[in-house]
Amino acid sequence: MKQMLRALKRRTNFPILRIYIPGILETMPDEFDSHQFIGAFAYQEESTYIQALLDAGWNMPIQTINDAIIHWLEQSGFVRQIATRESENMFKQRRSVAVWKKVAL
């Protein structure tokens, strides 16, 4: 139960990150995966990403912030998940991630 609560807290923390979602989405293709979005976020909002990592503390800060970014992307209403696929993260590790499609608002 504690682990589940920590995972939920990790995803819903850092609500400030959600204000950057629309601007990042403008630069993304119609379909993209979570790793591509995180990469674009980290590149376009580098200082915000670094500050969020610092604020996350020493316990898995990259995973914490990346989970929060994707949580707020999903909650934005600007995209819907259409699939999953294997994708390479910023550390060249292959993982299964969500594939997103922009929706018209």
N, C-alpha and C positions, 0 to 999 in steps of 0.2 A: 504494500500500500504506500509506504514512504517513497519508494522508487517511482511509482505512478504519479504521486503528487509532485515530486521533483520534476518529472518530465513535463507535466502540465504547466508548472510554474515557469520552467525554462522556455516553453513555447509562447506563453502569454505575457512574459515580461518585455520590457523595452518597447512600449507602445509608441514611443517617439519615432521608431523606425518606419511606422506605417505612413507617415507624411511624405516619405520619399518614394513610395511605391508608384504613384501615377507618373512621376517624371522619369523613372527608370523604365516603366512600361512603354513610354513613347519611343524609346530607343531600341526596343526588342522587336523581333519578327513576330508574325501572328502566332506561331507555335514555337515553343522553347521549353527547355527543361529547367529543373530547379538549380542545377549547378551553373547553367548559363546565366540565370537570373542573379544568383549570388555573386558570380564573377562580375557581372555588370554593376551590381550594387557596390561592391568593394572598390571597383575602379572609378565609378562616377562620383561616389560619395566617400572617398577614401578616409578623410578625417573623421567623419561620422562613424564609419565602420571601425576604425581604430579606437575611437573613444568608447564605442559600445563594447569592444573586446576588453578594454581596460575596466569598464564598469562591471563586466561579467565576472571578474575575479579569476582565480587560478584554477577552478574546477571546470575543465572542458570549455574554455571561453569560446573557441571557434564553433564547436558544435552548438553551444547555447545560442550564440548570435545567429548562426545560420538557420537553426530551428525557428527562432523568433521571426526572422525575415520571411521565411516560407509560410509561417503561420499567418502573418499579416498580409502576405500576398494572397493566400487562399481566402482570407476574410474580407478582402477588398471589394469583392463583387465584380472586379474587372477581368477576371479570368475564371476558367473552369478546368478541372483536371480531365484530360481525355485519355490518358494512358500512363504507363510507366515504361522506362527503358534503362538500360545500362548506360552510364555516363561517367566521364572522368572528372573528378573534383580537382581543386587547385593544388592538391598534393599528388596528382597523377594516379590516384586510387580509383578503381572502378566500383561503382555502387549503383544500385537500382534507385531511381528517382522518379518523381512525378513529371509528366509532360503536360504543359499548360497551353491553353488556347485563349487568346483575347476574346472577350465578348463585347458586343455592341451595347452601349448604354443609351 
